[in-house]
Amino acid sequence: MSSATPPVPPLPEQPAAEAARAPQTPAEATAPAYDPAADPDDTGVPSTLGGQVDDIGRGFFSALFDVSFRTFITRRLASVFYIVGLIAIAIGFIVYLASGLFNGIGLLGLNVGAGISLIVATLILVPLVTFISVIILRFVIEAVVALIAIAENTERTAQHTRH
């Protein structure tokens, strides 16, 4: 083992705090600073970015048929997917609950134990599976939205690091 000290990298021309405050390009000088308190979606992705905000003005269908995939529509549609998923889960809940109860009541005439077991299982399992389905739906939609936010942040970082 050698006791030699590693080489020290050269110091930058200005401190990092000073470099962060100084605008690098004319576009950055005119762009307002990102304020997390003013961000309505609270995902950490500034809503003052070019691209996504500009695409809203272009319209949904032009963003939908953007074959270069530069425009993400997933974040705009996440609430729609969530509502449609909740409606589908609610319909499934009603169908399976009614079916289980009617079949259980029908079995009471043939086999009382089987009918009561089906009714009790329906009253326990259908709400439990419905609750777990809502949680899974929320997790999946949040994961997709988070992935899109990561992609947008990565693209923005790449744009700011180009010289």
N, C-alpha and C positions, 0 to 999 in steps of 0.2 A: 504494500500500500504506500502510495506517495502522499506526502503532506503538503503538496503544492496546492495553492488556492486556484480555483477555477477562474478563467478569464472573466472580467467584468464587462458587460455590454455597454456600449456608449450611451450617454444620457441624451434624452430628446432635447430638441431646441427650446421647448416651453413645457411647463408643467401640464399634467393631464387635465386638471380642472380648468386651466386657462384655455387649453385646446378645445375642450368640450363646449365652452361658452362662445368661442369665436366661430362665426359662420364660415363654412368652407367654400360654398358656392353661392352665387346670387339667388338661386332657387331656395336654398336653406335660409338665407337672410330674410326673405319675404314670407316664408311659411311660418304659421304660428306654432309655438311650442306645444308639445303634447301635454295635455292636462288630464291625469287619470280621473279627477273628480268630475270632469265634464263628459266622460265616456259613458254613454248610456248602457252599452252591453257588457261592460265590466270584464272583458276578456283579455284586456291588456293590449289589444290591437287598436291603435289610434284610428278614430273614424275620420281624421283629417287627411288620410293617405290618398294619394292619387291612385287611380286604378279602380279600386272597389267603389269608391264614392262616384267617380266619373262614370262607371258602368251602370250605376243606378239610373243616371240620367239617360243613358243610351237605351235602356229598356230591358225588360226581362228576357224577351225572345232573342234579342241580339246577343245577350250574354249566354243564353241557352245554346245557341248555335255557333259559339266561338270555338272553332275547331282547333285552335292553338292551346286551349285550356289555360289561358292566362286569367280568366275570370272565374271565380268560385261562386257558385250559386247555392252551395250547400248551407252556408250560414243564413242566407235569406229564407231558405225553405225548412230549416230545422224546426221551427215552431209549427209549421203545417204538417210535417211528418209526425211530430209528437201528438198533435191533436188527432190526426187520422189514426195513429197507433192506439191512442186512448179510446177512440170510438170503436175500433176493431176489438180491443180487449173488453170493453163494456158489452158489446154485442155477444162475444163469446161467453162472458160471465152470465148474461141473461139466458142464453140458449142452454148452456150446460147446467145451470141451476134449475131452470124449469124442467129440463129433460130428466135430470136426476131425481127431482122431487116427484114428478109424474110417474116415472118408472118405479120409484120406491113405493108410492101409494098403490100402484097397480100390483106390485108384488105382495102387498099386505094380505090380499085375498088368497094367494097361493102359499106363501111361506112368510109368516109374520117376522121371523128373525132376519130373513134376507131383506125384506122390505124396510125394516127399521135400520138395519146396517147400511143399506143404500142411502136412506135419507140422512142419517148421521154423517156418513162419509161425504155426501154431497155438500152438506152444510159446513163441513170442516175444510175439505180439500178445494172446492171451487173458489171460495174467497182467498185461500192461501195461495193457490196457483195464480189467481188474478193479481194479487198483491206483488208476488215475485215477478210476474210478467211486466207490470208497470215499472218496477225497479230496473229490470233488464233493459226495457225500452229506453228508459232515461239514461242508463249507463252507455248504451250503444250510441245514442244521439249525442251525448256529451263527448264521447270519445271521438266521434267523427268531426264535431265542431272544433274540438281541441286540436285534432290533426290538421284541419284546415287553417286554424289560427297559427299553428307552428309553420305551416307552409308559407303563409302570408308574411310572418315575421322573418323567416329565412330569406324570402325573396326581397323584402325591404332591406335586410342587412346586406345582402349581396349587392343591391343597387347602391347602397351608401359606401361600400368598400371598393367599388370600381373607381379607377382613376382616369 
